[in-house]
């Protein structure tokens, strides 16, 4: 049992998966923040394009 606990305590294979998960979560938060900031501008651009396509001048 002691050998198992020493091996279990020294095992770091799960740490890499956790680090990658944290990196992915950080990137996701950054993407959501940027899209939230420029979302209104993008909507205005698509609305302008839609208006010009429906009723060209």
mmCIF file of the N, C-alpha and C atoms, coordinates in Angstrom:
data_MODEL
# 
_entry.id   MODEL 
# 
loop_
_atom_site.group_PDB 
_atom_site.id 
_atom_site.type_symbol 
_atom_site.label_atom_id 
_atom_site.label_alt_id 
_atom_site.label_comp_id 
_atom_site.label_asym_id 
_atom_site.label_entity_id 
_atom_site.label_seq_id 
_atom_site.pdbx_PDB_ins_code 
_atom_site.Cartn_x 
_atom_site.Cartn_y 
_atom_site.Cartn_z 
_atom_site.occupancy 
_atom_site.B_iso_or_equiv 
_atom_site.pdbx_formal_charge 
_atom_site.auth_seq_id 
_atom_site.auth_comp_id 
_atom_site.auth_asym_id 
_atom_site.auth_atom_id 
_atom_site.pdbx_PDB_model_num 
ATOM 1   N N  . UNK A 1 1  ? 0.828   -1.193 0.000   1.00 0.00 ? 1  UNK A N  1 
ATOM 2   C CA . UNK A 1 1  ? 0.000   0.000  0.000   1.00 0.00 ? 1  UNK A CA 1 
ATOM 3   C C  . UNK A 1 1  ? 0.870   1.252  0.000   1.00 0.00 ? 1  UNK A C  1 
ATOM 4   N N  . UNK A 1 2  ? 1.968   1.233  0.735   1.00 0.00 ? 2  UNK A N  1 
ATOM 5   C CA . UNK A 1 2  ? 2.858   2.390  0.798   1.00 0.00 ? 2  UNK A CA 1 
ATOM 6   C C  . UNK A 1 2  ? 3.494   2.658  -0.562  1.00 0.00 ? 2  UNK A C  1 
ATOM 7   N N  . UNK A 1 3  ? 3.844   1.585  -1.263  1.00 0.00 ? 3  UNK A N  1 
ATOM 8   C CA . UNK A 1 3  ? 4.432   1.736  -2.589  1.00 0.00 ? 3  UNK A CA 1 
ATOM 9   C C  . UNK A 1 3  ? 3.434   2.397  -3.541  1.00 0.00 ? 3  UNK A C  1 
ATOM 10  N N  . UNK A 1 4  ? 2.168   1.985  -3.439  1.00 0.00 ? 4  UNK A N  1 
ATOM 11  C CA . UNK A 1 4  ? 1.120   2.575  -4.277  1.00 0.00 ? 4  UNK A CA 1 
ATOM 12  C C  . UNK A 1 4  ? 0.953   4.063  -3.986  1.00 0.00 ? 4  UNK A C  1 
ATOM 13  N N  . UNK A 1 5  ? 0.936   4.445  -2.726  1.00 0.00 ? 5  UNK A N  1 
ATOM 14  C CA . UNK A 1 5  ? 0.769   5.849  -2.355  1.00 0.00 ? 5  UNK A CA 1 
ATOM 15  C C  . UNK A 1 5  ? 1.952   6.700  -2.811  1.00 0.00 ? 5  UNK A C  1 
ATOM 16  N N  . UNK A 1 6  ? 3.176   6.161  -2.730  1.00 0.00 ? 6  UNK A N  1 
ATOM 17  C CA . UNK A 1 6  ? 4.344   6.899  -3.202  1.00 0.00 ? 6  UNK A CA 1 
ATOM 18  C C  . UNK A 1 6  ? 4.270   7.092  -4.715  1.00 0.00 ? 6  UNK A C  1 
ATOM 19  N N  . UNK A 1 7  ? 3.874   6.043  -5.424  1.00 0.00 ? 7  UNK A N  1 
ATOM 20  C CA . UNK A 1 7  ? 3.752   6.131  -6.883  1.00 0.00 ? 7  UNK A CA 1 
ATOM 21  C C  . UNK A 1 7  ? 2.632   7.101  -7.264  1.00 0.00 ? 7  UNK A C  1 
ATOM 22  N N  . UNK A 1 8  ? 1.527   7.030  -6.545  1.00 0.00 ? 8  UNK A N  1 
ATOM 23  C CA . UNK A 1 8  ? 0.393   7.914  -6.821  1.00 0.00 ? 8  UNK A CA 1 
ATOM 24  C C  . UNK A 1 8  ? 0.760   9.373  -6.559  1.00 0.00 ? 8  UNK A C  1 
ATOM 25  N N  . UNK A 1 9  ? 1.515   9.628  -5.516  1.00 0.00 ? 9  UNK A N  1 
ATOM 26  C CA . UNK A 1 9  ? 1.925   10.990 -5.183  1.00 0.00 ? 9  UNK A CA 1 
ATOM 27  C C  . UNK A 1 9  ? 2.918   11.562 -6.175  1.00 0.00 ? 9  UNK A C  1 
ATOM 28  N N  . UNK A 1 10 ? 3.739   10.707 -6.786  1.00 0.00 ? 10 UNK A N  1 
ATOM 29  C CA . UNK A 1 10 ? 4.751   11.170 -7.734  1.00 0.00 ? 10 UNK A CA 1 
ATOM 30  C C  . UNK A 1 10 ? 4.205   11.274 -9.157  1.00 0.00 ? 10 UNK A C  1 
ATOM 31  N N  . UNK A 1 11 ? 3.020   10.727 -9.407  1.00 0.00 ? 11 UNK A N  1 
ATOM 32  C CA . UNK A 1 11 ? 2.446   10.734 -10.756 1.00 0.00 ? 11 UNK A CA 1 
ATOM 33  C C  . UNK A 1 11 ? 1.948   12.132 -11.108 1.00 0.00 ? 11 UNK A C  1 
ATOM 34  N N  . UNK A 1 12 ? 2.455   12.696 -12.203 1.00 0.00 ? 12 UNK A N  1 
ATOM 35  C CA . UNK A 1 12 ? 2.062   14.031 -12.641 1.00 0.00 ? 12 UNK A CA 1 
ATOM 36  C C  . UNK A 1 12 ? 1.390   14.008 -14.006 1.00 0.00 ? 12 UNK A C  1 
ATOM 37  N N  . UNK A 1 13 ? 0.895   12.874 -14.437 1.00 0.00 ? 13 UNK A N  1 
ATOM 38  C CA . UNK A 1 13 ? 0.315   12.778 -15.780 1.00 0.00 ? 13 UNK A CA 1 
ATOM 39  C C  . UNK A 1 13 ? -0.979  13.575 -15.912 1.00 0.00 ? 13 UNK A C  1 
ATOM 40  N N  . UNK A 1 14 ? -1.732  13.725 -14.863 1.00 0.00 ? 14 UNK A N  1 
ATOM 41  C CA . UNK A 1 14 ? -2.974  14.494 -14.921 1.00 0.00 ? 14 UNK A CA 1 
ATOM 42  C C  . UNK A 1 14 ? -2.747  15.999 -14.919 1.00 0.00 ? 14 UNK A C  1 
ATOM 43  N N  . UNK A 1 15 ? -1.579  16.431 -14.467 1.00 0.00 ? 15 UNK A N  1 
ATOM 44  C CA . UNK A 1 15 ? -1.295  17.865 -14.391 1.00 0.00 ? 15 UNK A CA 1 
ATOM 45  C C  . UNK A 1 15 ? -1.271  18.502 -15.770 1.00 0.00 ? 15 UNK A C  1 
ATOM 46  N N  . UNK A 1 16 ? -0.761  17.787 -16.758 1.00 0.00 ? 16 UNK A N  1 
ATOM 47  C CA . UNK A 1 16 ? -0.700  18.338 -18.110 1.00 0.00 ? 16 UNK A CA 1 
ATOM 48  C C  . UNK A 1 16 ? -2.100  18.561 -18.663 1.00 0.00 ? 16 UNK A C  1 
ATOM 49  N N  . UNK A 1 17 ? -2.993  17.616 -18.449 1.00 0.00 ? 17 UNK A N  1 
ATOM 50  C CA . UNK A 1 17 ? -4.368  17.760 -18.925 1.00 0.00 ? 17 UNK A CA 1 
ATOM 51  C C  . UNK A 1 17 ? -5.052  18.952 -18.257 1.00 0.00 ? 17 UNK A C  1 
ATOM 52  N N  . UNK A 1 18 ? -4.802  19.147 -16.986 1.00 0.00 ? 18 UNK A N  1 
ATOM 53  C CA . UNK A 1 18 ? -5.385  20.285 -16.274 1.00 0.00 ? 18 UNK A CA 1 
ATOM 54  C C  . UNK A 1 18 ? -4.830  21.595 -16.820 1.00 0.00 ? 18 UNK A C  1 
ATOM 55  N N  . UNK A 1 19 ? -3.532  21.624 -17.103 1.00 0.00 ? 19 UNK A N  1 
ATOM 56  C CA . UNK A 1 19 ? -2.925  22.844 -17.655 1.00 0.00 ? 19 UNK A CA 1 
ATOM 57  C C  . UNK A 1 19 ? -3.524  23.176 -19.014 1.00 0.00 ? 19 UNK A C  1 
ATOM 58  N N  . UNK A 1 20 ? -3.674  22.172 -19.871 1.00 0.00 ? 20 UNK A N  1 
ATOM 59  C CA . UNK A 1 20 ? -4.280  22.416 -21.183 1.00 0.00 ? 20 UNK A CA 1 
ATOM 60  C C  . UNK A 1 20 ? -5.726  22.885 -21.033 1.00 0.00 ? 20 UNK A C  1 
ATOM 61  N N  . UNK A 1 21 ? -6.445  22.333 -20.081 1.00 0.00 ? 21 UNK A N  1 
ATOM 62  C CA . UNK A 1 21 ? -7.815  22.770 -19.828 1.00 0.00 ? 21 UNK A CA 1 
ATOM 63  C C  . UNK A 1 21 ? -7.874  24.222 -19.388 1.00 0.00 ? 21 UNK A C  1 
ATOM 64  N N  . UNK A 1 22 ? -6.957  24.624 -18.536 1.00 0.00 ? 22 UNK A N  1 
ATOM 65  C CA . UNK A 1 22 ? -6.910  26.016 -18.083 1.00 0.00 ? 22 UNK A CA 1 
ATOM 66  C C  . UNK A 1 22 ? -6.548  26.967 -19.217 1.00 0.00 ? 22 UNK A C  1 
ATOM 67  N N  . UNK A 1 23 ? -5.632  26.540 -20.082 1.00 0.00 ? 23 UNK A N  1 
ATOM 68  C CA . UNK A 1 23 ? -5.266  27.366 -21.236 1.00 0.00 ? 23 UNK A CA 1 
ATOM 69  C C  . UNK A 1 23 ? -6.468  27.532 -22.161 1.00 0.00 ? 23 UNK A C  1 
ATOM 70  N N  . UNK A 1 24 ? -7.174  26.431 -22.437 1.00 0.00 ? 24 UNK A N  1 
ATOM 71  C CA . UNK A 1 24 ? -8.354  26.493 -23.307 1.00 0.00 ? 24 UNK A CA 1 
ATOM 72  C C  . UNK A 1 24 ? -9.429  27.386 -22.696 1.00 0.00 ? 24 UNK A C  1 
ATOM 73  N N  . UNK A 1 25 ? -9.614  27.301 -21.393 1.00 0.00 ? 25 UNK A N  1 
ATOM 74  C CA . UNK A 1 25 ? -10.608 28.148 -20.724 1.00 0.00 ? 25 UNK A CA 1 
ATOM 75  C C  . UNK A 1 25 ? -10.217 29.619 -20.824 1.00 0.00 ? 25 UNK A C  1 
ATOM 76  N N  . UNK A 1 26 ? -8.939  29.928 -20.665 1.00 0.00 ? 26 UNK A N  1 
ATOM 77  C CA . UNK A 1 26 ? -8.478  31.310 -20.775 1.00 0.00 ? 26 UNK A CA 1 
ATOM 78  C C  . UNK A 1 26 ? -8.673  31.868 -22.176 1.00 0.00 ? 26 UNK A C  1 
ATOM 79  N N  . UNK A 1 27 ? -8.378  31.049 -23.181 1.00 0.00 ? 27 UNK A N  1 
ATOM 80  C CA . UNK A 1 27 ? -8.576  31.487 -24.566 1.00 0.00 ? 27 UNK A CA 1 
ATOM 81  C C  . UNK A 1 27 ? -10.054 31.706 -24.841 1.00 0.00 ? 27 UNK A C  1 
ATOM 82  N N  . UNK A 1 28 ? -10.906 30.829 -24.326 1.00 0.00 ? 28 UNK A N  1 
ATOM 83  C CA . UNK A 1 28 ? -12.349 30.978 -24.516 1.00 0.00 ? 28 UNK A CA 1 
ATOM 84  C C  . UNK A 1 28 ? -12.862 32.270 -23.896 1.00 0.00 ? 28 UNK A C  1 
ATOM 85  N N  . UNK A 1 29 ? -12.402 32.585 -22.713 1.00 0.00 ? 29 UNK A N  1 
ATOM 86  C CA . UNK A 1 29 ? -12.830 33.819 -22.046 1.00 0.00 ? 29 UNK A CA 1 
ATOM 87  C C  . UNK A 1 29 ? -12.376 35.037 -22.849 1.00 0.00 ? 29 UNK A C  1 
ATOM 88  N N  . UNK A 1 30 ? -11.166 34.978 -23.394 1.00 0.00 ? 30 UNK A N  1 
ATOM 89  C CA . UNK A 1 30 ? -10.665 36.099 -24.198 1.00 0.00 ? 30 UNK A CA 1 
ATOM 90  C C  . UNK A 1 30 ? -11.500 36.272 -25.467 1.00 0.00 ? 30 UNK A C  1 
ATOM 91  N N  . UNK A 1 31 ? -11.845 35.169 -26.126 1.00 0.00 ? 31 UNK A N  1 
ATOM 92  C CA . UNK A 1 31 ? -12.652 35.248 -27.350 1.00 0.00 ? 31 UNK A CA 1 
ATOM 93  C C  . UNK A 1 31 ? -14.029 35.821 -27.047 1.00 0.00 ? 31 UNK A C  1 
ATOM 94  N N  . UNK A 1 32 ? -14.662 35.361 -25.997 1.00 0.00 ? 32 UNK A N  1 
ATOM 95  C CA . UNK A 1 32 ? -15.982 35.874 -25.628 1.00 0.00 ? 32 UNK A CA 1 
ATOM 96  C C  . UNK A 1 32 ? -15.904 37.359 -25.292 1.00 0.00 ? 32 UNK A C  1 
ATOM 97  N N  . UNK A 1 33 ? -14.858 37.770 -24.613 1.00 0.00 ? 33 UNK A N  1 
ATOM 98  C CA . UNK A 1 33 ? -14.690 39.185 -24.278 1.00 0.00 ? 33 UNK A CA 1 
ATOM 99  C C  . UNK A 1 33 ? -14.525 40.055 -25.505 1.00 0.00 ? 33 UNK A C  1 
ATOM 100 N N  . UNK A 1 34 ? -13.718 39.603 -26.450 1.00 0.00 ? 34 UNK A N  1 
ATOM 101 C CA . UNK A 1 34 ? -13.495 40.382 -27.679 1.00 0.00 ? 34 UNK A CA 1 
ATOM 102 C C  . UNK A 1 34 ? -14.768 40.435 -28.508 1.00 0.00 ? 34 UNK A C  1 
ATOM 103 N N  . UNK A 1 35 ? -15.443 39.312 -28.668 1.00 0.00 ? 35 UNK A N  1 
ATOM 104 C CA . UNK A 1 35 ? -16.682 39.297 -29.450 1.00 0.00 ? 35 UNK A CA 1 
ATOM 105 C C  . UNK A 1 35 ? -17.772 40.135 -28.791 1.00 0.00 ? 35 UNK A C  1 
ATOM 106 N N  . UNK A 1 36 ? -17.804 40.151 -27.485 1.00 0.00 ? 36 UNK A N  1 
ATOM 107 C CA . UNK A 1 36 ? -18.770 40.994 -26.785 1.00 0.00 ? 36 UNK A CA 1 
ATOM 108 C C  . UNK A 1 36 ? -18.491 42.470 -27.005 1.00 0.00 ? 36 UNK A C  1 
ATOM 109 N N  . UNK A 1 37 ? -17.227 42.812 -27.119 1.00 0.00 ? 37 UNK A N  1 
ATOM 110 C CA . UNK A 1 37 ? -16.846 44.205 -27.316 1.00 0.00 ? 37 UNK A CA 1 
ATOM 111 C C  . UNK A 1 37 ? -17.149 44.682 -28.729 1.00 0.00 ? 37 UNK A C  1 
ATOM 112 N N  . UNK A 1 38 ? -16.846 43.878 -29.730 1.00 0.00 ? 38 UNK A N  1 
ATOM 113 C CA . UNK A 1 38 ? -17.031 44.310 -31.115 1.00 0.00 ? 38 UNK A CA 1 
ATOM 114 C C  . UNK A 1 38 ? -18.306 43.761 -31.748 1.00 0.00 ? 38 UNK A C  1 
ATOM 115 N N  . UNK A 1 39 ? -19.103 43.071 -30.968 1.00 0.00 ? 39 UNK A N  1 
ATOM 116 C CA . UNK A 1 39 ? -20.328 42.472 -31.498 1.00 0.00 ? 39 UNK A CA 1 
ATOM 117 C C  . UNK A 1 39 ? -21.294 43.488 -32.072 1.00 0.00 ? 39 UNK A C  1 
ATOM 118 N N  . UNK A 1 40 ? -21.454 44.613 -31.411 1.00 0.00 ? 40 UNK A N  1 
ATOM 119 C CA . UNK A 1 40 ? -22.381 45.647 -31.891 1.00 0.00 ? 40 UNK A CA 1 
ATOM 120 C C  . UNK A 1 40 ? -21.891 46.236 -33.214 1.00 0.00 ? 40 UNK A C  1 
ATOM 121 N N  . UNK A 1 41 ? -20.584 46.401 -33.352 1.00 0.00 ? 41 UNK A N  1 
ATOM 122 C CA . UNK A 1 41 ? -20.029 46.925 -34.600 1.00 0.00 ? 41 UNK A CA 1 
ATOM 123 C C  . UNK A 1 41 ? -20.264 45.958 -35.756 1.00 0.00 ? 41 UNK A C  1 
ATOM 124 N N  . UNK A 1 42 ? -20.066 44.688 -35.503 1.00 0.00 ? 42 UNK A N  1 
ATOM 125 C CA . UNK A 1 42 ? -20.293 43.681 -36.542 1.00 0.00 ? 42 UNK A CA 1 
ATOM 126 C C  . UNK A 1 42 ? -21.766 43.645 -36.923 1.00 0.00 ? 42 UNK A C  1 
ATOM 127 N N  . UNK A 1 43 ? -22.646 43.733 -35.958 1.00 0.00 ? 43 UNK A N  1 
ATOM 128 C CA . UNK A 1 43 ? -24.083 43.752 -36.246 1.00 0.00 ? 43 UNK A CA 1 
ATOM 129 C C  . UNK A 1 43 ? -24.440 44.970 -37.097 1.00 0.00 ? 43 UNK A C  1 
ATOM 130 N N  . UNK A 1 44 ? -23.868 46.110 -36.812 1.00 0.00 ? 44 UNK A N  1 
ATOM 131 C CA . UNK A 1 44 ? -24.137 47.317 -37.598 1.00 0.00 ? 44 UNK A CA 1 
ATOM 132 C C  . UNK A 1 44 ? -23.660 47.154 -39.040 1.00 0.00 ? 44 UNK A C  1 
ATOM 133 N N  . UNK A 1 45 ? -22.518 46.526 -39.232 1.00 0.00 ? 45 UNK A N  1 
ATOM 134 C CA . UNK A 1 45 ? -22.001 46.301 -40.585 1.00 0.00 ? 45 UNK A CA 1 
ATOM 135 C C  . UNK A 1 45 ? -22.939 45.386 -41.372 1.00 0.00 ? 45 UNK A C  1 
ATOM 136 N N  . UNK A 1 46 ? -23.372 44.279 -40.758 1.00 0.00 ? 46 UNK A N  1 
ATOM 137 C CA . UNK A 1 46 ? -24.271 43.361 -41.459 1.00 0.00 ? 46 UNK A CA 1 
ATOM 138 C C  . UNK A 1 46 ? -25.636 43.993 -41.721 1.00 0.00 ? 46 UNK A C  1 
ATOM 139 N N  . UNK A 1 47 ? -26.109 44.822 -40.804 1.00 0.00 ? 47 UNK A N  1 
ATOM 140 C CA . UNK A 1 47 ? -27.371 45.532 -41.025 1.00 0.00 ? 47 UNK A CA 1 
ATOM 141 C C  . UNK A 1 47 ? -27.245 46.494 -42.198 1.00 0.00 ? 47 UNK A C  1 
ATOM 142 N N  . UNK A 1 48 ? -26.131 47.209 -42.292 1.00 0.00 ? 48 UNK A N  1 
ATOM 143 C CA . UNK A 1 48 ? -25.880 48.118 -43.408 1.00 0.00 ? 48 UNK A CA 1 
ATOM 144 C C  . UNK A 1 48 ? -25.861 47.349 -44.738 1.00 0.00 ? 48 UNK A C  1 
ATOM 145 N N  . UNK A 1 49 ? -25.164 46.223 -44.753 1.00 0.00 ? 49 UNK A N  1 
ATOM 146 C CA . UNK A 1 49 ? -25.095 45.407 -45.973 1.00 0.00 ? 49 UNK A CA 1 
ATOM 147 C C  . UNK A 1 49 ? -26.475 44.894 -46.348 1.00 0.00 ? 49 UNK A C  1 
ATOM 148 N N  . UNK A 1 50 ? -27.235 44.421 -45.362 1.00 0.00 ? 50 UNK A N  1 
ATOM 149 C CA . UNK A 1 50 ? -28.586 43.925 -45.617 1.00 0.00 ? 50 UNK A CA 1 
ATOM 150 C C  . UNK A 1 50 ? -29.465 45.021 -46.194 1.00 0.00 ? 50 UNK A C  1 
ATOM 151 N N  . UNK A 1 51 ? -29.364 46.218 -45.649 1.00 0.00 ? 51 UNK A N  1 
ATOM 152 C CA . UNK A 1 51 ? -30.163 47.337 -46.135 1.00 0.00 ? 51 UNK A CA 1 
ATOM 153 C C  . UNK A 1 51 ? -29.820 47.660 -47.584 1.00 0.00 ? 51 UNK A C  1 
ATOM 154 N N  . UNK A 1 52 ? -28.550 47.664 -47.920 1.00 0.00 ? 52 UNK A N  1 
ATOM 155 C CA . UNK A 1 52 ? -28.125 47.973 -49.284 1.00 0.00 ? 52 UNK A CA 1 
ATOM 156 C C  . UNK A 1 52 ? -28.543 46.866 -50.262 1.00 0.00 ? 52 UNK A C  1 
ATOM 157 N N  . UNK A 1 53 ? -28.566 45.631 -49.823 1.00 0.00 ? 53 UNK A N  1 
ATOM 158 C CA . UNK A 1 53 ? -28.966 44.529 -50.700 1.00 0.00 ? 53 UNK A CA 1 
ATOM 159 C C  . UNK A 1 53 ? -30.466 44.533 -50.972 1.00 0.00 ? 53 UNK A C  1 
ATOM 160 N N  . UNK A 1 54 ? -31.247 44.908 -49.965 1.00 0.00 ? 54 UNK A N  1 
ATOM 161 C CA . UNK A 1 54 ? -32.693 44.910 -50.120 1.00 0.00 ? 54 UNK A CA 1 
ATOM 162 C C  . UNK A 1 54 ? -33.157 46.092 -50.954 1.00 0.00 ? 54 UNK A C  1 
ATOM 163 N N  . UNK A 1 55 ? -32.621 47.291 -50.694 1.00 0.00 ? 55 UNK A N  1 
ATOM 164 C CA . UNK A 1 55 ? -33.047 48.501 -51.405 1.00 0.00 ? 55 UNK A CA 1 
ATOM 165 C C  . UNK A 1 55 ? -31.821 49.238 -51.925 1.00 0.00 ? 55 UNK A C  1 
ATOM 166 N N  . UNK A 1 56 ? -31.267 48.793 -53.054 1.00 0.00 ? 56 UNK A N  1 
ATOM 167 C CA . UNK A 1 56 ? -30.082 49.496 -53.580 1.00 0.00 ? 56 UNK A CA 1 
ATOM 168 C C  . UNK A 1 56 ? -30.427 50.894 -54.066 1.00 0.00 ? 56 UNK A C  1 
ATOM 169 N N  . UNK A 1 57 ? -29.463 51.781 -53.933 1.00 0.00 ? 57 UNK A N  1 
ATOM 170 C CA . UNK A 1 57 ? -29.693 53.174 -54.361 1.00 0.00 ? 57 UNK A CA 1 
ATOM 171 C C  . UNK A 1 57 ? -29.051 53.454 -55.696 1.00 0.00 ? 57 UNK A C  1 
# 
